[in-house]
Amino acid sequence: MLLTIDVGNTHTVLGLFDGEEIVEHWRISTDARRTADELAVLLQGLMGMHPLLGDELGDGIDGIAICSTVPSVLHELREVTRRYYGDVPAVLVEPGIKTGVPILMDNPKEVGADRIINAVAAVELYGGPAIVVDFGTATTFDAVSARGEYAGGVIAPGIEISVEALGVRGAQLRKIEIARPRSVIGKNTVEAMQSGILYGFAGQVDGVVTRMARELADDPDDVTVIATGGLAPMVLGEAAVIDEHEPWLTLIGLRLVYERNVSRS
């Protein structure tokens, strides 16, 4: 089985693939202070509960694919693969790794690994042109050309960051649960904030994607818009431009990159 690990700024998502099928997944908090040994214990605890894996760390794992937006965590995960999975082929997404997606950026090394991996999966699943909207710590919009190239993107503050900022900077506001309000017009402060977050972000998605699609294709209707990320379900019903929802897009991309970099001899 293939273990895929997507380290984001706030959460780390792990997926277990049996061939092309994702058979298990976990979501944990990202903590840049965790050491390699602590991460190994955490992995053993999670995977030890799965019936298809053995009791010992590494039993049943045939490969590992990792991408990270947090360099310190990537460093510790590299140590995990060396110390605890020494005999298992591991692919860490960094410069030099074959993705099959050309990057049309001024400095390709600036682009987050997860965004390139999302583009890999988008090309494989839907072809181009496409736009991936990833609802994470930041809300990112990534453009894939008709030729399967990473054409660039947009980065905006994420939903949780915006909620926290309102609670911290608003003298009479507080941190709220991210949930759907009863109506667009809020009848109290909490619902007014929830409405602003939900419908404000839905409007942002529609506006940004519409403008990107005009630049990306002669016919904007040809562009497939894919939503992913932990908070995507909240916006799905309100953003009119989203065509597909793929919660495991990054994990699928990691599987594809692993297969392109590890020979099947």
C-alpha positions in Angstrom: 0.0 0.0 0.0 1.0 3.6 -0.6 1.0 6.1 2.2 0.5 9.7 1.1 1.1 12.7 3.4 0.0 16.3 2.6 1.4 18.7 5.2 -0.5 22.0 5.2 0.1 25.1 7.4 -2.8 24.1 9.7 -3.6 20.5 9.0 -1.8 17.4 7.8 -3.9 14.9 5.7 -2.8 11.3 5.3 -4.2 8.8 2.9 -3.7 5.1 2.3 -4.0 3.8 -1.2 -4.5 0.2 -2.3 -3.8 0.6 -6.0 -5.8 3.6 -7.2 -8.3 3.4 -4.4 -8.0 5.4 -1.2 -9.0 3.0 1.5 -8.3 5.1 4.6 -7.5 8.7 5.5 -6.7 10.8 8.6 -6.5 14.5 9.4 -4.2 15.8 12.2 -3.0 19.2 13.2 0.3 20.4 11.8 2.8 21.1 14.5 6.2 22.4 13.4 7.7 21.4 16.8 7.1 17.7 16.4 10.3 15.6 16.0 10.8 12.7 13.7 10.3 10.3 16.6 7.1 11.9 17.7 5.8 11.8 14.1 6.7 8.1 13.9 4.8 7.3 17.1 1.8 9.2 15.7 1.9 7.3 12.4 2.1 4.0 14.2 -0.9 4.9 16.4 -3.0 5.8 13.3 -2.0 3.0 11.0 -2.0 0.4 13.8 -5.8 0.6 13.9 -6.1 -0.3 10.2 -6.9 -4.0 9.6 -4.9 -4.2 6.4 -1.7 -3.2 8.0 0.6 -5.0 10.5 1.2 -4.2 14.1 4.8 -2.9 13.5 5.5 0.5 11.9 5.9 0.0 8.2 4.2 -3.3 7.9 2.1 -3.3 4.7 3.5 0.0 3.4 5.1 -0.4 0.0 5.7 3.3 -0.7 5.5 6.8 0.7 4.8 10.1 -1.1 5.0 13.4 0.8 4.5 17.1 0.0 4.8 19.9 2.6 4.3 23.6 2.8 6.1 23.7 6.1 9.9 23.1 5.6 10.6 22.1 9.2 8.0 19.4 9.0 9.3 18.1 5.7 12.8 17.9 7.3 11.4 15.7 10.1 9.4 13.5 7.8 12.5 13.0 5.7 14.1 11.6 8.9 11.1 9.5 9.6 11.4 7.8 6.2 15.1 7.3 6.7 14.9 5.8 10.3 11.6 4.0 10.3 10.9 3.2 6.7 14.4 2.7 5.4 13.5 -0.1 3.0 10.4 1.6 1.6 10.7 3.8 -1.5 9.8 7.4 -0.6 9.1 10.4 -2.9 9.3 13.8 -1.3 8.0 16.5 -3.6 10.7 19.1 -4.1 12.7 20.6 -7.0 13.9 17.8 -9.3 10.9 15.5 -8.8 9.1 14.5 -12.0 5.5 15.7 -12.0 4.7 15.8 -15.8 3.3 19.4 -15.4 5.4 22.3 -16.8 5.4 25.3 -14.5 5.0 28.6 -16.3 6.1 30.9 -13.4 8.8 33.5 -13.1 10.3 31.4 -10.4 8.9 27.8 -10.3 10.6 27.1 -6.9 8.2 29.7 -5.3 5.1 27.6 -6.0 3.9 25.5 -3.1 4.4 21.8 -3.6 0.7 21.1 -2.8 -0.4 23.5 -5.6 1.7 21.7 -8.2 0.4 18.3 -6.9 -3.2 19.6 -7.2 -2.5 20.6 -10.8 -1.1 17.1 -11.5 -4.3 15.5 -10.3 -6.5 18.0 -12.1 -4.8 17.2 -15.4 -5.1 13.5 -14.9 -8.8 13.5 -13.7 -10.3 16.3 -15.8 -7.8 17.6 -18.3 -7.2 21.2 -19.1 -8.1 24.0 -19.0 -9.0 23.8 -15.4 -8.9 25.9 -12.2 -8.3 24.3 -8.8 -9.8 26.1 -5.8 -8.2 24.8 -2.6 -9.9 25.9 0.7 -7.1 25.7 3.2 -5.2 28.1 5.5 -5.2 30.3 2.4 -7.7 30.0 -0.4 -5.7 29.3 -3.5 -6.8 29.4 -7.1 -4.5 27.5 -9.5 -4.8 27.6 -13.3 -4.0 24.7 -15.6 -3.8 25.4 -19.3 -5.3 23.3 -22.1 -1.9 21.8 -22.6 -1.6 20.6 -19.0 0.7 23.4 -17.9 0.6 25.1 -14.5 -0.1 28.7 -15.7 -0.2 30.5 -12.4 -2.7 31.4 -9.7 -4.2 33.6 -7.0 -3.7 33.5 -3.2 -6.3 34.9 -0.9 -6.7 34.8 2.9 -8.5 31.6 4.0 -11.8 31.3 5.7 -10.4 30.4 9.2 -7.8 33.2 9.0 -10.6 35.7 8.2 -12.7 34.5 11.1 -9.8 34.8 13.5 -8.9 38.3 12.2 -12.4 39.5 12.8 -12.4 38.2 16.3 -9.0 39.7 17.2 -9.4 43.1 15.5 -13.1 43.8 16.1 -13.6 45.3 19.5 -17.2 44.0 19.8 -16.7 40.8 17.8 -15.5 37.4 18.8 -14.4 34.1 17.3 -17.3 32.2 15.9 -18.2 28.8 14.7 -17.9 28.5 10.9 -21.5 27.5 10.0 -24.4 28.4 7.7 -26.6 31.1 9.2 -30.4 31.0 9.1 -30.5 33.7 6.4 -28.3 36.1 4.5 -29.5 39.0 6.6 -28.2 38.2 10.1 -30.5 38.7 13.1 -27.6 38.8 15.6 -23.8 39.5 15.5 -22.8 35.8 15.2 -25.2 35.2 12.3 -24.1 38.4 10.6 -20.5 37.3 10.8 -21.3 33.8 9.5 -23.2 35.3 6.6 -20.3 37.6 5.7 -17.9 34.7 5.8 -20.0 32.2 3.8 -21.5 34.5 1.2 -18.5 36.7 1.0 -16.2 33.8 0.2 -18.7 32.3 -2.3 -18.8 35.7 -4.0 -15.0 35.8 -4.0 -14.7 32.4 -5.6 -17.2 33.3 -8.3 -15.5 36.6 -9.0 -11.9 35.4 -9.1 -12.7 32.2 -11.1 -14.7 34.1 -13.7 -11.8 36.5 -14.3 -9.3 33.7 -14.4 -11.3 31.7 -16.8 -11.5 34.6 -19.2 -7.7 34.7 -19.3 -7.2 31.0 -19.4 -9.4 30.0 -22.3 -11.1 31.5 -25.4 -14.3 30.1 -24.1 -14.5 30.3 -20.3 -17.2 27.6 -20.3 -14.4 25.1 -21.4 -12.7 25.6 -18.0 -13.4 22.9 -15.4 -13.4 24.3 -11.8 -12.5 21.8 -9.1 -12.9 22.5 -5.4 -10.8 20.8 -2.7 -9.6 21.4 0.8 -11.2 20.9 4.2 -13.6 23.8 4.1 -14.8 23.3 0.5 -18.1 21.7 1.5 -19.2 24.9 3.2 -18.9 26.9 0.0 -20.0 24.3 -2.5 -23.7 25.1 -2.4 -23.2 28.8 -2.8 -20.4 29.2 -5.4 -22.0 29.0 -8.8 -18.8 28.3 -10.8 -17.6 25.1 -9.1 -18.1 22.0 -11.4 -16.4 19.3 -9.4 -15.6 18.5 -5.7 -12.6 16.2 -5.1 -11.7 16.1 -1.4 -8.6 13.9 -2.0 -7.2 15.8 -4.9 -3.8 16.4 -3.3 -3.5 12.8 -2.2 -4.4 11.5 -5.7 -1.7 13.9 -7.1 0.8 12.4 -4.7 0.0 8.9 -5.8 0.5 10.0 -9.4 3.8 11.6 -8.7 5.0 8.6 -6.8 4.2 6.4 -9.7 6.1 8.7 -12.1 9.2 8.7 -10.0 9.4 5.1 -8.7 10.0 2.3 -11.2 7.7 -0.7 -11.1 10.3 -3.3 -11.8 
